[in-house]
């Protein structure tokens, strides 16, 4: 004899309205699958990179070793890259490219600077001297001759920066500039001692360790013994 379910019975009504656990899990899985489908299709599509836009070039006028140069450069081009890659003056070396080794030292406006730390556009119209401009009419400068006579280099990679720095050092000393080891900074030291030379050349690193001979070469020129 079949039993007739009474819809007014609260127990029967609760079982009728309560969904089964299996049906709930099936519905949840279907919802996740539908939601993930667009994301999966999007991930399968290759990413399209935005088109590259070349930076505008600016006219930069430089006077390098007494010769005028008109270069077309991006505003972010360093003076070091302008010298090497655009002016073709590869004597200036790229060492650390962070202003720590001094291999890229040049003389700009009479002051020695790390050319890797400055932009070429900042020196428009300025006079710049690189290692190629130290000699005159195929005659080596006094500091260049002293470096050879005192064997002040080994591998030679740092030598262009050392020569430019030493050239500026001698000019600074003759102009009366003091250094961190000068006893009285209000007056020029009486002589360019070894301590003075080491301090003033401290921004130029020689990984071969030719420091003693570098000091001897600079000292020889300072005392007119080169």
C-alpha positions in Angstrom: 0.0 0.0 0.0 1.6 3.3 -1.1 1.9 6.1 1.3 0.7 9.5 0.3 3.0 12.4 1.4 1.3 15.1 3.3 2.6 18.5 2.1 1.5 20.0 5.4 3.8 17.6 7.3 6.9 19.8 8.4 9.3 16.9 8.1 8.2 16.0 4.7 8.3 19.6 3.6 11.9 20.1 4.9 13.2 17.1 3.0 11.5 18.3 -0.1 13.0 21.8 0.0 16.5 20.8 1.1 18.8 20.2 -2.0 21.0 17.1 -2.1 24.8 17.4 -1.4 25.5 15.9 -4.9 23.4 18.4 -6.7 25.0 21.3 -4.8 28.5 20.2 -5.7 27.5 19.7 -9.3 26.1 23.2 -9.5 29.2 24.7 -7.9 31.5 22.9 -10.3 29.5 24.1 -13.3 29.6 27.7 -12.0 33.4 27.6 -11.6 33.8 26.1 -15.1 31.7 28.8 -16.7 33.6 31.6 -14.8 37.0 30.2 -15.8 36.3 29.7 -19.5 36.7 33.4 -20.5 40.0 33.6 -18.5 41.3 30.5 -20.2 40.5 31.9 -23.6 42.2 35.2 -22.7 45.4 33.4 -21.5 45.6 31.4 -24.8 45.6 34.6 -26.9 49.2 36.0 -27.4 50.0 39.3 -25.7 50.4 42.1 -28.2 53.3 44.5 -27.3 52.7 48.2 -27.8 54.6 49.6 -30.8 58.0 51.0 -30.0 58.4 54.7 -30.4 61.8 56.1 -31.1 63.0 58.9 -28.8 63.4 62.2 -30.6 67.0 63.2 -31.5 68.4 66.6 -30.4 71.2 68.5 -32.1 74.2 68.6 -29.7 77.2 70.8 -30.5 80.4 69.8 -28.7 84.0 71.0 -29.1 86.2 68.0 -28.5 89.9 68.3 -28.5 89.6 71.6 -30.3 87.4 70.2 -33.1 83.7 71.0 -33.5 81.2 68.2 -33.5 77.5 68.3 -34.3 75.8 65.2 -33.1 72.2 64.0 -33.2 71.6 62.4 -29.9 68.8 61.3 -27.6 68.5 63.5 -24.5 69.4 60.5 -22.3 72.7 59.8 -24.1 75.6 60.1 -21.7 78.7 62.1 -22.6 80.7 58.8 -22.5 78.5 57.1 -25.1 78.5 60.3 -27.2 82.3 60.3 -27.3 82.7 56.6 -28.0 79.7 55.7 -30.1 79.0 58.9 -32.0 82.2 60.9 -32.1 84.4 57.8 -32.6 86.8 58.7 -29.8 87.2 55.3 -28.1 90.2 56.3 -26.0 87.9 57.1 -23.2 87.0 53.8 -21.6 83.8 52.5 -20.1 84.7 50.7 -16.9 82.0 50.5 -14.2 79.6 52.9 -15.9 78.6 54.1 -12.4 81.2 56.8 -11.7 83.3 54.6 -9.3 86.4 53.6 -11.3 87.4 56.8 -13.1 88.2 55.1 -16.4 85.9 57.5 -18.3 87.5 60.7 -16.9 87.7 63.5 -19.3 88.2 67.3 -18.9 85.1 69.4 -19.5 85.3 73.2 -19.2 88.7 72.8 -17.5 87.4 70.4 -14.8 87.8 66.6 -14.8 84.5 64.7 -14.7 83.3 61.2 -15.0 81.7 61.2 -18.5 79.5 58.2 -17.6 77.6 60.3 -15.0 76.7 63.3 -17.2 74.5 63.8 -20.3 76.0 65.0 -23.5 73.3 67.7 -23.9 74.5 69.3 -20.7 77.8 70.1 -22.3 76.5 71.8 -25.5 79.1 74.5 -26.5 81.6 73.3 -23.9 85.2 72.5 -24.6 86.0 68.8 -23.8 89.4 67.2 -23.8 89.8 63.4 -24.0 93.0 61.4 -23.9 93.3 61.8 -27.7 93.6 65.6 -27.2 96.5 65.5 -24.7 99.2 65.3 -27.3 100.0 68.2 -29.5 101.2 67.8 -33.1 102.1 64.2 -32.4 104.2 65.3 -29.4 103.2 63.6 -26.1 102.3 65.9 -23.2 104.6 65.9 -20.2 102.3 63.7 -18.2 102.1 61.2 -21.0 105.9 61.0 -21.3 106.2 60.6 -17.5 103.8 57.7 -17.5 106.0 55.9 -20.0 109.2 56.8 -18.3 108.0 55.7 -14.9 106.1 52.6 -16.2 102.9 54.0 -14.6 100.6 51.4 -16.2 100.2 47.7 -16.9 97.1 46.6 -18.8 96.4 50.2 -19.8 92.7 50.1 -19.5 92.5 52.8 -16.8 95.4 54.8 -18.3 93.3 57.3 -20.4 91.3 58.3 -17.3 94.4 58.4 -15.2 96.1 60.7 -17.7 93.2 63.1 -18.0 92.8 63.2 -14.2 96.5 63.8 -13.7 96.5 66.6 -16.3 93.6 68.3 -14.5 95.2 67.7 -11.1 98.4 69.6 -12.1 96.3 72.5 -13.4 94.3 72.5 -10.2 97.4 72.5 -8.1 99.0 75.4 -10.0 95.7 77.3 -9.7 96.0 77.0 -5.9 93.2 74.5 -5.2 93.5 72.6 -1.9 92.6 69.0 -1.2 91.3 67.0 1.7 94.9 66.4 3.0 96.0 70.0 2.6 97.1 71.3 6.0 95.7 74.9 5.4 92.9 74.8 2.8 93.1 78.6 2.6 96.5 78.4 0.8 98.0 76.2 -1.8 100.3 73.5 -0.3 104.0 74.4 -0.9 104.6 71.2 -2.9 102.6 68.4 -4.4 103.5 65.7 -2.0 102.9 62.0 -2.4 99.9 62.2 0.0 98.5 65.1 -2.0 98.8 63.2 -5.3 97.2 60.1 -3.8 94.3 62.1 -2.5 93.8 64.0 -5.7 94.0 60.8 -7.8 91.8 58.8 -5.5 88.9 58.8 -7.9 90.9 56.8 -10.4 91.2 53.0 -9.7 94.1 50.9 -11.1 93.2 47.3 -10.8 96.7 46.3 -11.7 98.0 48.2 -8.7 100.4 50.7 -10.5 99.7 53.4 -7.9 103.4 53.9 -6.8 104.5 54.5 -10.3 101.5 56.8 -11.1 102.5 58.9 -8.0 106.1 59.0 -9.2 105.0 60.1 -12.7 102.8 62.9 -11.5 105.4 64.0 -9.0 108.1 64.2 -11.7 105.9 66.5 -13.8 105.0 68.7 -10.8 108.7 69.2 -10.0 109.7 69.6 -13.7 111.8 66.4 -13.6 109.9 64.5 -16.4 
